[in-house]
Amino acid sequence: MKNSKRIVVGAFISLFIVTAGVSLGSAGISLGDTISIVLHRLFGLPLSPDIDPRSVSIVWLLRLPRVLLAFLLGGSLAIGGAVCQSVLRNPLASPYILGVSSGASLGAGLIIISGVVLPLLGGFSLPLTGFVFGLVTVFFVAAFSSRIDKSMSTNTIILCGMVLSLFLNAILTTLSAVFSDDLRRIVLWQMGSFAMRGWTYIWLFLPFLVIGVTGIFLYTKEMDILSFGDEQAKSAGVDTSSLRKKLLALCAVLTGAAVALSGVIGFVDLIAPHVARRITGSRHKYLIPMSFILGGSLMVCADLVARTIISPSELPVGAVTALIGAPFFAYVYFKRRRT
């Protein structure tokens, strides 16, 4: 089967997963009723009189925006992971090692502790601050790496990102110890959740998604060349240092916006690109969309487990993805060592 057909099949499967995610929950709603409600709200099709008005509110106002946001954020994290693994030529690389999650967590922690509400933003002060801090952190890592290593080698970027992440985490830990009353809120935000995320969050995220994905697609051929090594890429006329900066910036836009809106949800950016490579191979023209589909589907499944396994309470989505991702991370690492 051609890769384009595999992507189409994956898209249909992900559509089914999204529909199932909207249908399932503490108040069970059939797939047929869910589809009917969505078509009614989108295209004005007549609604069956047997459908409870409360079901319409649950589907359209609560579950559908939550599931769509989980899919979009999961897909964005997966794309960021695929790009980082290719740019850094490391199967265990992810945008989080560049410090984006640590920076966003520190920004969110400062808002939670101080209680500051930015003018005109209200409740969106926290996600915006988290995004700005995450973005600035990645830019600082890129600038510092290029200053101490003009070629911006993989090891230099990874080490700079890890050192800065540890430093920012230490600051946040110190603040959490001093302001212990806010510790629970900070920890819950770091573990990630899609609870009470309405349509406004989707509209907020879409511009970052469009910018990040469009920019990455412009460099798919260069990433294919870069995967053969810096020397081969330079001989083909690719400015590897400039390319890495641009791609890391685009990853920061996607990952920073995702972390700011949902909290830190790990391992999706590690699992989805690996599975996508098994399906489509390493050509980024196909790898990027397949990673998006798999990452979004995985996030929807994780969120479904998080909100149903101990219903009516919820687990943090980050805890569910960690339970899946940690063994997968170990498998990839030890398999690589044996190889």
N, C-alpha and C positions, 0 to 999 in steps of 0.2 A: 504494500500500500504506500502511495506517495505521501510525503510529509504534509502537503496541503490537505489531503483527505483526512489524515490523522488529526489535524487541527480542527477540521470541521466536525469530525466525530467527537473530539474532546469538548467542543463548544456545546454540542447537543447534550452530552452527558452532564456538563456543568449546569446547563439550563434546567435539567431534571433535578439536580442536587439543590439548586436555588429554590425551585418550586417546592421540593420536599421540605427544605428548611423553613419556608414560610408556612407550610401546612402543619408541621409537627410542633408540639409544645404542650403546655399544661392544659390548654383548651384545644382539643383536637378538631381540626377542620379538614375536610376531605380535599384531595387534590383537585377534583372537579369544581368544588365550591371556590377554592383558592383561585383557580384560573378564571372562573366566571367573575369573581370580584375584581381581579386585576383588569380584565378586559372591559368590565363595566366602568371602572374609574378612568381608564385610558382612552377608550373609544366610545363610551356611552352606550354600550350594548345592554339590552334589557337584562335585569337581574331576576333570578327565580324568586318567587314569593316565599319559598321554603327557607331561604337563607336568612338567618338572624341578623338584624342590623348591628348587633354587637360583634358578630364575626367580621363584618365589613370594616369596622373600626380597628379591630385587632390586626387584621391583615394589612390594611392600607396605612395605618398610623403607627403601628408598633413593629410588626414583624418584617414587612417588606423593606422599609428603609434600613432596618438593622441588618438583615441578611445581605442586601445589596452593598451596604457599607463594608461588611465583613469580606464580601467577595472582592470588592475593589481594593481594599487595603491589603488583603492577602496576596492578590495578584501583583500589586506594586512592590511589596516586600520580596516576592519571588523574583521579579525582574531585577531588583536591586542586587539580590544574591547572585543571580546569573551573571550580571555584568561584573560584579566584584570578583567572582571566581575566575572569570575570563581575563580581566585586566591584571589581577594579581597572580594569575596562573597557580591558584591554590584551591583545591576542592573543598577546603574547610573555611574559606574566606566568606565573610558576609559584611553588609554595611555596618553592622553593629561594632565590628572591630575597629572601625574608623572613628568611633566615639560619638556617633549620632545619638545613640540611646542614652549614653551618660550625660551628654549635653542637654538633651530634652528633659531628662529626669531632673537634672539640677534646676533648669528653668521652671519646670512644673512645681518642684519642691519649694522654690522661693515664693511662688505665687500662693501655694497652699499655706505656707508658714506666715507670710506677711498679710495675707488676706486682701492684697491690693487688687482693685478692679480698674482696668484701663478704661479711659473715657470712650464712649460709643461702642465698646465691645461687650461689656457686661460679662456673661458667662463664658464667652469665648476668649477671655483674657488668658486663661490657662493654656488651651491648645496653641494659641498664637505665640505665647512666650516660649513654650516647649519647642515649637518649630524653629523659631529664631535662634535659640540656644543650640539646638542640634545642628542647624545649618552653619552657624559660626564655628562650631567645633570642628566640623569636617573641613571647612576652608582653612582653619588654623593648622590642622594636620597636614593638608596638602602644601600650604605655604612653608611650614617648618621643614617638611620632608625635602622640598625642592631646594631649600636654603642649605641644608647640610649634605645633600646629595643631588647634584644637578640632573642626573639621569632618572631620579625618582625610582630607584629599584624597589622591587616588591618587598624585600625584607625591611627596608627603611620605612616604607609607608605603614606596614603592619606593626612594627615596633613603636613608631611614633603614635599610632592610633591606640595601641594597648597601654602605653605609658600615660597618655592623656586621659584615657578612660579610667584608669586606676586613680589618677589624681582627682578627677571630678567626682568619682564615686566616694572617695575619702571625704571630700568637702560635704557631699550630701549626707553621708553617714554621721559626720560631726554635727551638722545642723539638726538631723533627726534625733540625735542623742540629747542635744540642748533643748530642743522644742519637742519633747516626747509626746505632748498632747496631740500633735499632728502626725505622729508616726504611722498610725493605722491608715490614714487617708493617703499618705505618700506610698506606703507599701501596696495598697490596693490599686492605686493608679499605675504603679510600675508593673503589676501583674497583668494588666490589660483587661478591658471589658468593652462590650458594645451595648451595654444596657442604657436605655433612655437616649439613644442616638437617633434623632429624627431626620427628616429630609434635609434640614438645614446643613447638617454635617456632610451630606453627600454633595450638595452644591458648593460647600466650602472646599471640598477635596478635589473636585473635578478639574479646576484650573491647574493644580499641581500635577495631577495625573496626565493631563494632555501635554503639558510642557515637558515632563520627564520622559514619557513614552515616545513622543515625537522626536525629541532630541536624541534619544538612544537609537532609534531606528535610522537616523541619519548616519550613524557610525557603525552599522552592522558589518560592512565590508572591511573596515579598518580593524574591527575586533577579530574578524576571521584571520586577518594577516598577523595581528599581534599575538594570536595564540601559538604561532610558530616560534616566537622568541623575539627579543628586541633587535638583535642583529639583522634577522631576516626582514623585520618590519621596517627598519631604517633603510635597508638596501632597496626596499620597495617604495621608498619616499614617504613613509609615515613618520611624523614627528611624535615619537612615543611619549615624551614628557608632556607635551601639550594635550595629547589625546587622553592620557590618564587624568589630567586635571579636569578636563571637560566631562569625562564619564563619571568621575567621582563626584563632581558637582551635581550632575543629573541624578545620580543615586541618592545624594543627600537630599535633594528636593523631594523625591518619592518617599524615601524612608523617613525623613524628618516630618513630613506632613502626616504620614501614617502613624508614627509614634505619638505625635502631638494630639491626634484625634482619638486614639484608642489606648494609649499606654504602650509599654514595652512587651511585645509578643514575639518570642524568639522561635527559632528553628524552622519556621515556614520558609524563610529565605535560604535555608540550607537544604531542606528536603526536596522542595519542588524543582529546583534546577537540576538536581541529580537525576530525578525520575524523568524529567523532560529530555535530558541528554540520552537516556536509554531509549526513548521513543523516537526522537527526531534526529539524533546526532548532534554535532557541535556547531553546525551552521547557524549563526545568530539570527538569520532571517526567519528561521522556523523555531529556534530555541526560545526566543523572547516571547512570542505569543503563546507557545505551549507552556512555558513557565508561568505566565499570567493565568492561564486557565487552571493549571494544577494548583497553584498557590491559592487562588480564589476559592476553588472547590474544597481544598484542605481546610482553609479558614472557616468556611461555612459549616463543615462537618464538626470542627473543633468547637465552634460556638454553639452548635446544636447540642453537643454532648454537655457543654458547660451549663446550659440553661435547663436541661431536662433530667440529668442524672440524679440530682437531689432536689427536684422541683418541689415547692415553689422557690426555694433558694437557688443561688447560682454559684458556680465555681468560677474563678478567674480563667479567662481563655488562655492566658500565658501558661498556667499550670497544666492545662490539657495538652497544649502543643509541646511543652517540655517533656511530658510523660511519653509522648510519641517520638520526639526529636532526639532526646538524649541517647537512647539505644541506637538510633540511626547514626548519630554523630560518632559513637564508639565503633560501629560497624565500618563506616567509611574510613575512620582513622586507622584501625588495625588492619583492614584489608590493604590500605595503601602501604603500611609498613611491611606487610608480607611481600607485596609486589616489589 
